[in-house]
């Protein structure tokens, strides 16, 4: 006796399956978010302790804004990179299944698509150096903006008392303009 013959509508089975999947996906996402937050917090604490325990010579020559950026933006970038790295096995498994299905349906077309993808990968690898250099320029430009913001906020009271806000605004505008050119 099939499910349809038993009187249970197919739509009810589908809705039940979708609801079950939604519950599992939500639980998985909540656990993943908790793990990510724990990882970020542990990394941030470790960096904070390292900065705290650093020798005075290092602290004296390092800009305050670099340390603040390391404890905020850079930690978040590392966490995002770690998250993407951890997704590689799942993506690889899904890709392998999709490749197997595609090969079973149309081996010739699948091999042609793999060849085109390989050609694109070679071209991307060839241009990777340009992208890396562009990324490095953007990173340095953003660091300059962050430095300018940090310097401005650190000296805001003093700047206001001497009517020097315009100097900080012009330096910030120059840093932003440099990012757009870079």
DAMOVEN-V11039 format. One record per residue. N is the residue number from 1. RES is the residue in three letters. PHI is phi in degrees with one decimal (999 if undefined). OMEGA is omega in degrees with one decimal (* if undefined). Layout:
n: {N | N}
res: {RES | RES}
phi: {PHI | PHI}
omega: {OMEGA | OMEGA}
//
This chain:
n: {1 | 2 | 3 | 4 | 5 | 6 | 7 | 8 | 9 | 10 | 11 | 12 | 13 | 14 | 15 | 16 | 17 | 18 | 19 | 20 | 21 | 22 | 23 | 24 | 25 | 26 | 27 | 28 | 29 | 30 | 31 | 32 | 33 | 34 | 35 | 36 | 37 | 38 | 39 | 40 | 41 | 42 | 43 | 44 | 45 | 46 | 47 | 48 | 49 | 50 | 51 | 52 | 53 | 54 | 55 | 56 | 57 | 58 | 59 | 60 | 61 | 62 | 63 | 64 | 65 | 66 | 67 | 68 | 69 | 70 | 71 | 72 | 73 | 74 | 75 | 76 | 77 | 78 | 79 | 80 | 81 | 82 | 83 | 84 | 85 | 86 | 87 | 88 | 89 | 90 | 91 | 92 | 93 | 94 | 95 | 96 | 97 | 98 | 99 | 100 | 101 | 102 | 103 | 104 | 105 | 106 | 107 | 108 | 109 | 110 | 111 | 112 | 113 | 114 | 115 | 116 | 117 | 118 | 119 | 120 | 121 | 122 | 123 | 124 | 125 | 126 | 127 | 128 | 129 | 130 | 131 | 132 | 133 | 134 | 135 | 136 | 137 | 138 | 139 | 140 | 141 | 142 | 143 | 144 | 145 | 146 | 147 | 148 | 149 | 150 | 151 | 152 | 153 | 154 | 155 | 156 | 157 | 158 | 159 | 160 | 161 | 162 | 163 | 164 | 165 | 166 | 167 | 168 | 169 | 170 | 171 | 172 | 173 | 174 | 175 | 176 | 177 | 178 | 179 | 180 | 181 | 182}
res: {UNK | UNK | UNK | UNK | UNK | UNK | UNK | UNK | UNK | UNK | UNK | UNK | UNK | UNK | UNK | UNK | UNK | UNK | UNK | UNK | UNK | UNK | UNK | UNK | UNK | UNK | UNK | UNK | UNK | UNK | UNK | UNK | UNK | UNK | UNK | UNK | UNK | UNK | UNK | UNK | UNK | UNK | UNK | UNK | UNK | UNK | UNK | UNK | UNK | UNK | UNK | UNK | UNK | UNK | UNK | UNK | UNK | UNK | UNK | UNK | UNK | UNK | UNK | UNK | UNK | UNK | UNK | UNK | UNK | UNK | UNK | UNK | UNK | UNK | UNK | UNK | UNK | UNK | UNK | UNK | UNK | UNK | UNK | UNK | UNK | UNK | UNK | UNK | UNK | UNK | UNK | UNK | UNK | UNK | UNK | UNK | UNK | UNK | UNK | UNK | UNK | UNK | UNK | UNK | UNK | UNK | UNK | UNK | UNK | UNK | UNK | UNK | UNK | UNK | UNK | UNK | UNK | UNK | UNK | UNK | UNK | UNK | UNK | UNK | UNK | UNK | UNK | UNK | UNK | UNK | UNK | UNK | UNK | UNK | UNK | UNK | UNK | UNK | UNK | UNK | UNK | UNK | UNK | UNK | UNK | UNK | UNK | UNK | UNK | UNK | UNK | UNK | UNK | UNK | UNK | UNK | UNK | UNK | UNK | UNK | UNK | UNK | UNK | UNK | UNK | UNK | UNK | UNK | UNK | UNK | UNK | UNK | UNK | UNK | UNK | UNK | UNK | UNK | UNK | UNK | UNK | UNK}
phi: {999 | -84.4 | -64.8 | -64.4 | -69.4 | -77.0 | 97.6 | -85.6 | -64.6 | -62.0 | -63.7 | -66.1 | -64.9 | -62.5 | -62.6 | -62.3 | -63.6 | -64.5 | -64.2 | -61.3 | -62.0 | -61.9 | -64.4 | -66.3 | -65.5 | -62.7 | -62.2 | -61.3 | -64.7 | -65.0 | -64.7 | -62.6 | -62.9 | -60.8 | -64.7 | -63.1 | -63.8 | -62.7 | -63.5 | -61.8 | -63.7 | -64.4 | -64.7 | -64.5 | -62.7 | -63.2 | -65.9 | -59.7 | -63.5 | -63.7 | -66.3 | -61.0 | -90.2 | -66.6 | -67.8 | -59.1 | -60.9 | -68.9 | -62.8 | -65.9 | -93.4 | -92.7 | -69.9 | -57.8 | -64.0 | -67.2 | -69.1 | -63.1 | -62.3 | -62.7 | -78.2 | -116.5 | -62.5 | -66.3 | -62.8 | -64.3 | -65.4 | -63.1 | -63.5 | -64.9 | -62.8 | -63.4 | -62.0 | -63.8 | -61.9 | -71.8 | -81.9 | -56.5 | -60.0 | -65.5 | -64.6 | -63.8 | -67.0 | -63.6 | -63.0 | -63.6 | -65.1 | -63.7 | -65.0 | -62.9 | -65.1 | -63.0 | -65.0 | -72.6 | -81.6 | -149.7 | -60.8 | -65.9 | -65.1 | -63.9 | -64.9 | -64.4 | -64.9 | -64.4 | -62.3 | -63.4 | -64.2 | -63.0 | -62.6 | -62.0 | -62.5 | -64.4 | -64.4 | -65.6 | -63.2 | -62.9 | -90.7 | -59.4 | -60.1 | -62.8 | -65.1 | -62.9 | -64.5 | -63.3 | -62.4 | -65.8 | -62.3 | -64.2 | -60.5 | -66.7 | -66.0 | -67.3 | -62.9 | -63.0 | -63.6 | -62.3 | -59.7 | -65.5 | -62.7 | -62.5 | -62.5 | -62.3 | -67.5 | -67.8 | -112.2 | -60.8 | -63.0 | -65.9 | -62.6 | -65.6 | -68.7 | -110.6 | 52.9 | -110.1 | -62.0 | -62.2 | -59.3 | -67.5 | -63.1 | -65.0 | -65.6 | -65.9 | -59.4 | -65.0 | -65.3 | -66.1 | -63.3 | -64.3 | -65.3 | -68.5 | -73.9 | -65.8}
omega: {-178.7 | -179.5 | -180.0 | 179.5 | -176.9 | 177.5 | 178.8 | -177.5 | -179.7 | 179.9 | 178.6 | 177.4 | 180.0 | -179.9 | 178.0 | 179.2 | 179.6 | 178.9 | 178.2 | 179.0 | -179.4 | 179.0 | 179.8 | -179.8 | 178.7 | 179.1 | 178.7 | -179.2 | 178.9 | 177.8 | 179.4 | 179.1 | 177.7 | 178.4 | 179.2 | -179.7 | 178.1 | 178.8 | -179.8 | -179.1 | 179.0 | 178.9 | 179.8 | 177.8 | -179.8 | 178.3 | 178.9 | 178.3 | 179.5 | 177.6 | 179.5 | -176.0 | -177.8 | 177.3 | -178.4 | -178.1 | 177.0 | -178.1 | -176.0 | -177.1 | -179.7 | 177.3 | 177.6 | -177.9 | 177.9 | 178.8 | 178.1 | 179.5 | 179.0 | -178.5 | -177.4 | -172.3 | -176.2 | 177.1 | 178.7 | 177.2 | 177.7 | 179.4 | 178.3 | 177.0 | 178.2 | 178.1 | 178.2 | 178.7 | -179.1 | 177.9 | -176.6 | -179.6 | -179.8 | 179.4 | 179.7 | -179.5 | 179.1 | 178.9 | 179.1 | 178.3 | 179.1 | 178.1 | 178.8 | 178.7 | -179.5 | 178.3 | 179.9 | -179.7 | -176.4 | -176.9 | -177.0 | 179.0 | 179.1 | 178.6 | 176.5 | 178.7 | 177.5 | 177.7 | 177.3 | 177.9 | 176.8 | 178.0 | 177.6 | 179.6 | 177.8 | 179.5 | 179.0 | 179.3 | 179.3 | -178.6 | -175.7 | 179.4 | 177.7 | -179.7 | 179.0 | 179.6 | 177.3 | 177.5 | 178.6 | 177.7 | 179.4 | 179.2 | 179.7 | 178.0 | 178.2 | 177.0 | 178.5 | 177.2 | 179.7 | 177.3 | -177.9 | 178.1 | -179.2 | 178.9 | 179.7 | -177.7 | 179.5 | -176.8 | -174.7 | -179.0 | 179.6 | 179.5 | 180.0 | -178.6 | 179.6 | -178.2 | -177.4 | -178.4 | -177.2 | 177.5 | 179.5 | 179.2 | 179.4 | 177.6 | 177.5 | 178.3 | 178.8 | 179.1 | 178.3 | 179.4 | 179.0 | 178.4 | -178.6 | 178.4 | -176.4 | *}
//
